[in-house]
Amino acid sequence: MTSPVILPFTSWGSPTAPLRALLVHGLGSNGALMWRTGTTLGDAGWRADAVDLRGHGIAPRALDYTIAAYGTDLQYTRNGDRPWDVVVAHSLGGAAATWAAAADATWTKRLILVDPAIHLAGRDHRLIRASQQRSFVDGSVEASWDQHPHWHPQDHELKALSVAQSSHWAIEQTLDQNETTWDVRAEAARITTPTHVIGADPKVYSIFTGDLAAEVLTNPTFSMSVVAGAGHSPHRDKPTEYIEHVRAALS
């Protein structure tokens, strides 16, 4: 097993808040891009800590970018001697959080996965690679506006920052090292923690849908809702509706 790296936090809410959330971003992003979730939880009396994953943001760089490596880092990202009250994780972060929750049932009391990359192969793997490569060519605020004119201005600013901060080599290695092994379906089947999936709309674009979703949802601890009209990043595409789904999952 790879050795863990210590992940840095971006935080919202009081340090003494009784409820603690861990927020985990997707491939090519950073912790700050989870600001919508962090702000909502902070305003509701939570403390929310968003990590930069290895190779992303200002987190340590490494050589191992397998899903197991990302998951190991999260498993060792602890809320003191208590479980996290909830972990909210998007895409790659969702795969890593699934791995961590399966490895340690005491890691979190609840899991919310946002269009999680439980199994990434074929067309979806190629599309994600092409999207990341476009960001390498032009990761500017202007390019983000052109691609996603409906996003909040802060999402454009932070997306550009995440592209500038992250290791492009690490992102490429994440795709290369997991090209045939990006699959945590077995881990999802073992999870005993209550888990809710906030899915993207397959009419727009989703990587957790169809047969994959049906298979994972056979685990009775899982439930799912879909943010209508949202693509792979519901927290940026349809933020108001996304937050409603988060609140419903927490209730």
Buried (B, 14 or more C-beta within 10 A) or exposed (E): EBEBBEBBEBBBBEEEBEBBBBBBBBBBBBBBBBBBBBBBBBEBEBBBBBBBBBBBBEBEEBEBBBBBBBBBBBBBBBBEEEBBBBBBBBBBBBBBBBBBBBBBEEBBBBBBBBBBBBBBBEEBBEBBBEEBEEBEEEBBBEBBBEBBEEBBEBBBBBBBBBBEBBBBEBBBBBBEBBEEEBBBEEBBBBBEBBBBBBBBBBEBBBBBBEEBBEBBBEBEBBEBEBBEBBBBBBBBBBBEBBBBBBEEBBE
